[in-house]
Amino acid sequence: MKIRPLSDRVLVEILEAEEKTKGGIILPDTAKEEKSEGKVVAVGSGKLLENGQIHPFEVKKGDRVIFGKYSGDEVTIDDKKHKILQEKDILAVYEA
C-alpha cells in the first residue's frame, strides 16, 4: 500500500523495540517500551506559509529521526507500525 502525507506531514516507520537489554536479559512484550525513533518513509509537499509560498522540509525520505513520544497519530501499514507526524514534532535527525 502506498500513502502520501499531505502538506507538512511526515510518514515515519517506527523502529522495533529492543528484545534484550545491554546485560542480555530478554524482555517480554509487556515490558518493551515503544520506540520514539523511526525511518522517514514519505513526506508531504511542505508547509504553506501565509505569503503563499511553500516551505520545504528539512527531513527527507530515508532519514532516521527521533520524535516526541506522544506526538502524531499511529497507523498500521502492511503489518508495520507507522506514525504520521507534523515536521515540528520531529526532534532530531541522525547524521552519519
Contacts in CASP RR format, 6 or more apart in sequence:
PFRMAT RR
TARGET T0000
AUTHOR 0000-0000-0000
METHOD contacts of the structure
MODEL  1
MKIRPLSDRVLVEILEAEEKTKGGIILPDTAKEEKSEGKVVAVGSGKLLE
NGQIHPFEVKKGDRVIFGKYSGDEVTIDDKKHKILQEKDILAVYEA
1 77 0 8 1.000
1 78 0 8 1.000
3 11 0 8 1.000
3 41 0 8 1.000
3 42 0 8 1.000
3 77 0 8 1.000
4 42 0 8 1.000
4 44 0 8 1.000
5 11 0 8 1.000
5 42 0 8 1.000
5 43 0 8 1.000
5 44 0 8 1.000
5 84 0 8 1.000
6 44 0 8 1.000
6 45 0 8 1.000
7 44 0 8 1.000
7 45 0 8 1.000
7 46 0 8 1.000
7 47 0 8 1.000
7 48 0 8 1.000
8 44 0 8 1.000
8 46 0 8 1.000
8 47 0 8 1.000
8 48 0 8 1.000
8 55 0 8 1.000
8 57 0 8 1.000
8 86 0 8 1.000
8 87 0 8 1.000
8 88 0 8 1.000
9 43 0 8 1.000
9 44 0 8 1.000
9 84 0 8 1.000
9 85 0 8 1.000
9 86 0 8 1.000
9 87 0 8 1.000
10 40 0 8 1.000
10 42 0 8 1.000
10 43 0 8 1.000
10 44 0 8 1.000
10 57 0 8 1.000
10 59 0 8 1.000
10 84 0 8 1.000
10 85 0 8 1.000
10 86 0 8 1.000
10 87 0 8 1.000
10 90 0 8 1.000
11 40 0 8 1.000
11 41 0 8 1.000
11 42 0 8 1.000
11 43 0 8 1.000
11 82 0 8 1.000
11 83 0 8 1.000
11 84 0 8 1.000
12 38 0 8 1.000
12 39 0 8 1.000
12 40 0 8 1.000
12 41 0 8 1.000
12 65 0 8 1.000
12 67 0 8 1.000
12 82 0 8 1.000
12 83 0 8 1.000
12 84 0 8 1.000
12 85 0 8 1.000
12 90 0 8 1.000
13 38 0 8 1.000
13 39 0 8 1.000
13 41 0 8 1.000
13 80 0 8 1.000
13 81 0 8 1.000
13 82 0 8 1.000
14 34 0 8 1.000
14 35 0 8 1.000
14 37 0 8 1.000
14 38 0 8 1.000
14 74 0 8 1.000
14 80 0 8 1.000
14 81 0 8 1.000
14 82 0 8 1.000
14 83 0 8 1.000
15 35 0 8 1.000
15 37 0 8 1.000
15 38 0 8 1.000
15 39 0 8 1.000
15 64 0 8 1.000
16 35 0 8 1.000
17 27 0 8 1.000
17 32 0 8 1.000
17 33 0 8 1.000
17 34 0 8 1.000
17 35 0 8 1.000
18 27 0 8 1.000
18 32 0 8 1.000
19 26 0 8 1.000
19 27 0 8 1.000
20 26 0 8 1.000
20 27 0 8 1.000
21 27 0 8 1.000
34 69 0 8 1.000
36 66 0 8 1.000
36 67 0 8 1.000
36 68 0 8 1.000
36 69 0 8 1.000
37 64 0 8 1.000
37 65 0 8 1.000
37 66 0 8 1.000
37 67 0 8 1.000
38 64 0 8 1.000
38 65 0 8 1.000
38 66 0 8 1.000
38 67 0 8 1.000
39 62 0 8 1.000
39 63 0 8 1.000
39 64 0 8 1.000
39 65 0 8 1.000
40 59 0 8 1.000
40 60 0 8 1.000
40 61 0 8 1.000
40 62 0 8 1.000
40 63 0 8 1.000
40 64 0 8 1.000
40 65 0 8 1.000
41 61 0 8 1.000
41 62 0 8 1.000
41 82 0 8 1.000
42 61 0 8 1.000
43 57 0 8 1.000
43 59 0 8 1.000
43 60 0 8 1.000
43 61 0 8 1.000
44 57 0 8 1.000
45 54 0 8 1.000
46 54 0 8 1.000
46 55 0 8 1.000
46 56 0 8 1.000
46 57 0 8 1.000
46 87 0 8 1.000
47 54 0 8 1.000
47 55 0 8 1.000
47 87 0 8 1.000
48 54 0 8 1.000
48 55 0 8 1.000
49 55 0 8 1.000
57 87 0 8 1.000
58 87 0 8 1.000
58 93 0 8 1.000
59 65 0 8 1.000
59 87 0 8 1.000
59 90 0 8 1.000
59 93 0 8 1.000
63 93 0 8 1.000
63 94 0 8 1.000
64 93 0 8 1.000
64 94 0 8 1.000
65 90 0 8 1.000
65 91 0 8 1.000
65 92 0 8 1.000
65 93 0 8 1.000
65 94 0 8 1.000
66 90 0 8 1.000
66 91 0 8 1.000
66 92 0 8 1.000
66 93 0 8 1.000
66 94 0 8 1.000
67 83 0 8 1.000
67 85 0 8 1.000
67 89 0 8 1.000
67 90 0 8 1.000
67 91 0 8 1.000
68 89 0 8 1.000
68 91 0 8 1.000
71 83 0 8 1.000
71 85 0 8 1.000
71 86 0 8 1.000
71 89 0 8 1.000
72 83 0 8 1.000
72 84 0 8 1.000
72 85 0 8 1.000
72 86 0 8 1.000
72 89 0 8 1.000
73 83 0 8 1.000
73 84 0 8 1.000
74 81 0 8 1.000
74 82 0 8 1.000
74 83 0 8 1.000
75 81 0 8 1.000
75 82 0 8 1.000
75 83 0 8 1.000
75 84 0 8 1.000
76 82 0 8 1.000
END
